Every structure is written in C-alpha cells, then in structure tokens.
Amino acid sequence: MPETTNPGTGKIDLAELSFDDFKNIVINDYRIAYESRQASIIGRREVLTGKAKFGIFGDGKEVAQLAMAKVFRKGDWRAGYYRDQTFMFATGMSNLKEFFAQLYAHPDVEEDPSSGGRQMNCHYATRFINEDGSWKNQVDSMNCSSDMSTTGGHMPRLLGLAYASKLYRKNKELKSLDTFSVNGNEVAFGTIGNGATSEGLFFEVFNAAGVLQVPMAISIWDDAYAISVPASIQTTKEDISEVLKGFQREEGTNGYEIFKVRGWDYVALCETYEHAINVCREEHVPVLIHVVEMTQPQGHSTSGSHERYKTKDRLTWEGEHDCLLKMRDWMIESAIINDDDLTVLEDEAKKYVRECQREAWNNLGDKIKADIDEAVHLINELANTSAYKNELGEVSAELLACIDPGRKDAVGAARRALRITAGQTSAERAALSKWLNEENIKNTDRYNAKLFTGSASSPLKINVVPAEYADDAPLIDGREVLNACFDANFERDKTLVAFGEDVGAIGDVNQGFAGLQSKFGDLRITDTGIRESSIIGKGMGLAMRGLKPIAEIQYVDYLLYALTVLSDDLASLSYRTAGGQKAPVIIRTRGHRLEGIWHSGSPLGIVLGALRGLHICVPRNMTQAAGMYNTLVRSDEPALVIECLNGYRLKEKLPANVGEFTVPLGKAEILREGTDMTVVSYGSTLRIVQEAAVELEKIGISIEIIDPQTLYPFDIDNICGSSLQKTNKLLVVDEDLPGSASAYILQKILELQNGYYALDSPPKTISAKEHRPPYGSDGDYFSKPSVDDIIEGVYEMMSESNPSKYPPIY
C-alpha cells in the first residue's frame, strides 16, 4: 500500500505544485479518509460480534480532519476527544494496527502506544517520556496529550498546552529549553463535539484563552446531535459560533478569530484551516473553527442506533451529505481521478484495513492462546497425579472450550485448580502455583502499574537534606518562611511559574508570594481569574511541556470546582498512558481551621478517594511545607500540598538552607514519644493534640503523637504500626467527616501495617461532625475536634481498660 500519512508541513504553495502533484495529494488524502471509514465500519462489526467490548468512532468527521492534519506541524500539540482517528492517521501519530490493538485492549505499549490497552478505542496519546521517565524531544515530534471519555474534560489541559507557547515566546530565560519549544511557535489544537460545548469547562477555558491570547485552535465537530439530544436542546440559537460572536476580536481588543465551514467541503476546509492556523501560530491569537453540516453514519457508538432518534429526513440528508461521498464526487468532477480508479483504490483500502484488523487480532490472540495452552498443560499434569483428576479435567476442558478466551480465563482456571487441590503437595502443583505467581506479576504490570512514573526523579527518591539553623536564626511568621522558600527556588530554577487567584500583585491572600512578582516578573508569578478548573488545566499543560508550575487554589474547599480535572485527567494520566506521559504540576492550597462553611474545610476523604495518582501532602506548619515544596520542585510527579490556614502568622525559625532542605514524602514523624497510646493526626489538628498531651501527662497518661506528613503515600516505614507494638492502643484524630480520612488511616495501620494484632482495645477515631463547620469560634468548638474532646477521648479509652485507675469522668 502507498504511504498513508500526510504530515503537516505548513502552507502548501500551489504555484510550486504540478497538477499531478496536486492530484496525488488529494488522492492520498481520500485514501486515508476511506481507510479510516472502513476502520470504523469493521470496528463496529467487531464489537457487535463480541470480539471487542465497546466501540466509538470518527466516521463522518474524516474530511475536516484531513484539512486539520495539513497544518499540524512537529512541535504542535493535540488535546482532543474520541472522534479524531482520521487526524491521527493523517499525521502519523497513530495507525490502523494500533487502532485495532486498542479496540481489542492489547496490554502492550508496543501494540497500543496510546494506553497499553487501558483505554477504550479512539483514545489517543503519544509517548513523550522515555521508559526511565525522562523527556523526549518534543519539537522533533508531533505531540498528542492523552484523551479522556469526558467530552469536555480535556479543555483545561488544552489551555495549558497553548499557554506554554506564550511563555516560551515571551520569557527569554527559557530560550535554552529548545527540546520543548522553538520560540513558542507551537499551536495547541483542540477538538470537541458540538454537544460538549454546553459543558462549563468549555466556556471557562474559552474565556480564559481569549483573555490570555494564546495559540489555541479549537475545532468543533458539529453533527447537530449529542448522542440523541439535538442542538435545539443543547445550544442557544442551535449554533455555538453564533453564541460566541462576542468573543470575535476587534481592533484594540483581545479575543478570537472565528471561522465557520462545512464539514463536507474539502477545498473550503483546507483553505480555512490554512488561514486560521497561520493567524494562530504567527499572531498568538486563539481561533475557533466551527465545522458544521457533519454527519455520523454509524451513530454515537456501538451502544445504540441513531435510527431511534433521527428523523427519516435527517437520515436522508446525512446520506446525501456524507463527507466521503461529497469528496468523491468533487474529485471525479475535477478530473482528479475517475470512478473506476476510485473503485480500485477503495477495494485496496478495504483489503488493507482488513489485513490490519486481522494482524492486530492475531497478535493478541496468539499470546493469549500460549497462556491458555500452558495453563491447560499444567492443570492436566496436576490431574494425572491428583485424587481430584475428574474435577481438574473439567477445569481443563472448560478452559479449552472458552470462546474468545482471555488471560482471565487461564488465570481463573489455575486458581480454581489450586483451590480444588488445597492441602496437597506435589511437584506438579508447585509448578502450577509457580506459573500462576509469574502470571500475576505480569498481569500486575499489564493492568495495575504506573500510577506514578516512578522515575529517578520521583519525589520518593529525592535526597533528604535536613534543615539547618544558625545560632541566631530569626523567629518569623510562617508565611515568611514560605516566602523565602519560593524566592530561593524561583531564583534557582527558571522553569518555575506560579499562578492563581490573587497570587501575583498582592502575593497571595496569605502573603506566601509577597513581593515576588515584582522581582521575577508577571510571566512567572501571575494572577488569574476565578476559574479553578482552568487553573489546574493550565498547570497540567505547562507541566507536560517541560515547565514546573505551582497552580494555586485559594482554599481547599474550592478544590471541588476543579475536581473533574484533578481526578479524571491529572490523577489518571500516568496510569492511563501506561507511563507514557507525565504532568508534574504542584497544586498549592490551604485549609483546615479558619471560619465558616467554605473557608475551613478538610475534605481529605474526597481528596483521597478521587486523587490517587497525586501525592497528598498535609504539612503541620510552614517549615514542613517549605521542605515539601523543595522536594516537589526537584521531582517529576504531581502533588497536592494543603497548608494550614491558621499557621501563617505563627512564629517559626528560618532555616539557613530554606530553599534547599527537603522533607521526604511518605515518612511519618514521631513528634512526642509516649507509652500509653498512639495518637495519629495531621495538619492543624496536630497542634490541638499536642496541647492535649500536656494535660494528659499531668493525670499520668503518656501519648505518642505521630504526624504522617503525607497521606498518600502513608507512612511507608510503618512508624505507626511499630508504635502500636509499644502502646497497644490507637486513636486517630481527624477534622474531616466521620469515616473519611480517619477510615483510610485506620485501614493503612490496622490492615497494611498489621496494627490490629498489637491492639488490646478497639481503635477509635475523633473527627468532625457530619456537616460543614459553622461560622465562629463556638461553631468550630462544637463541630471539630477540640482539646477537650481529645483529652476525654484518650481518658475514656484508658478508663475502659483500667477503670479503677481512670474512673469515668461522666
């Protein structure tokens, strides 16, 4: 087959092309589009016949994506969604064999580089880090950030990818980072369906890009429906570009260049994309290309038929305006190719796509068959020496009879055989057990590995540098310790940037960045609008492009407004690309004790449940926070740091090496040794526990206080479990809701650290009430753990085991 990709090379000068050259380009474009359509048709068939689990395809969007691919260059970025297969084929960022490998969930990054079989089909990504976690050269490759199924969820990341180009162009200190950018000439291409433009994330990011003036090109694929819901229910005026006309830039204003073009008009599409992307690339102006009159020949996905909700007139119109049919007719009318030659081309394309499909199926099937055969052999060997020969024979026969078997069938059969023969010993049983253990290791790597990159720059591998103090170390506000830490790091590392609400001009609401914008400039320390989701997305995109962002969310309560981006996109990135991508953004926020429902939250249960894939840091004071920042800015994994709201004006000594000392993540610290009870807490509540310890000591109770410092990872050295060996009692103090972070901590200590076996009384928790904290000091006292609560909670536990020594208080 001829070459099927047509990588973007910028503007094509038609004056330099012969008509034969022009014809060859157009014919090759049609070949790519036709192959893509056949992949959609065969892919749907593979799902409906049971070979694949689910299918969602880009049929009907082919011709517009050919035009977009022509202007996509090396160094550019894509943040799109699951309709873009033709674009990926045309740029060479993916191919048909990889398309089918992903459809079949092949758990091998050589076969499915996008996700190693972890994502459903048409979820694309390029691998922009090496196996050791180091960066690849991004300017020599076309780059695709990892897709998600949440159709508007990629928009915040798109903003960051585009904003990076602005920083690389404007900040001359970044000139040396020439493997990430060439003077900021890169465009970030985004695609989204017309239905998903109703998402809040779309509007938030659209506004932010217009304010920032970044080279972001958004293409809206408009086929008039979002699954079964028509545009009349989705969009005012049934036309998103009409709605967005107010964003059109005018002389002396910022804004967008907005284009509208039909999705079946090959010539108009090529001209529109060439003009739009030239403006975007050269002037750093965001552009919107609204591609209308698109079709969706196979409906939304394999989960249903569009005949159920589209009228006959609409279906007839879609048949007549299919972009491939329109392009085909135009090619014949323009004497580019005749009908007979097109038919030959189409027949060849069908055969080629079918060959790719079969190869992908066989590549996976052969490997699975080898596993099945080995499991059958080992089970039969065991049957020959076992008293359970008949039962094992049934297991073996059922495994051989599986239709379209998977690895789960081989492993499940082996586990069943071992259960049947429990208590027996033989070489054959040992061989089966050994094979199962080896398969479990392989399958853990296939399906569970790479939640983090785990590179040499992991924060868990950063050298520990203790804080050093001069004899005359000044005692200053905690905020000043943070300020000195940020100052030193921004001086040392020119890739560091920080942004968020009120971070720039006033130095953040608690003055951690006070005076630093005037020192380092407003490109590096920047105010943003009130837009939490796009703040996180901006940080994520910047981090993907080699910068080191600190993205600030003013209060941890407001983290909820960015939770979809944090959870769906950032936290899952390394996992869903099987370690092919990373975004080491640091999210800085503050919380715990202050005043009122939205300024004193500690939603760690939500955070721990939603953000596996981020390190969760809960420093008890600003010195600890500074040490964690020093660790994180030298590492390459994302993290959330929650500072204590009530600690900024508490006095702390200033370390002499304030920008160099590091606090290791996952390392718990014993703040006070004791013998009677282990008390585990974190953040602001630790100070209350320490106050309680003083009074408890006066009545003869000695508590050991442990600060885990980070909740994820949690106490990797088993400090808490070891403490229980001594005290045999456990209390967890947590200002989150009952059963939230405290339940997580109990599971870690009692189950993973075997703390259960050291207990001589039930473990207990003291947490906040089951509502958000009310305003005022009294509200805080009656809603969150107090010194009195802790003293009496500890006393009650001691009274239960020794009531004569500790008679009940009440």
Order of alpha helices (4+ residues) and beta strands (2+ residues): alpha-alpha-beta-alpha-alpha-beta-alpha-beta-alpha-beta-beta-beta-alpha-alpha-beta-alpha-beta-alpha-alpha-alpha-alpha-alpha-alpha-beta-alpha-beta-alpha-beta-alpha-beta-alpha-beta-alpha-beta-alpha-beta-beta-beta-beta-alpha-beta-beta-alpha-beta-alpha-beta-alpha-alpha
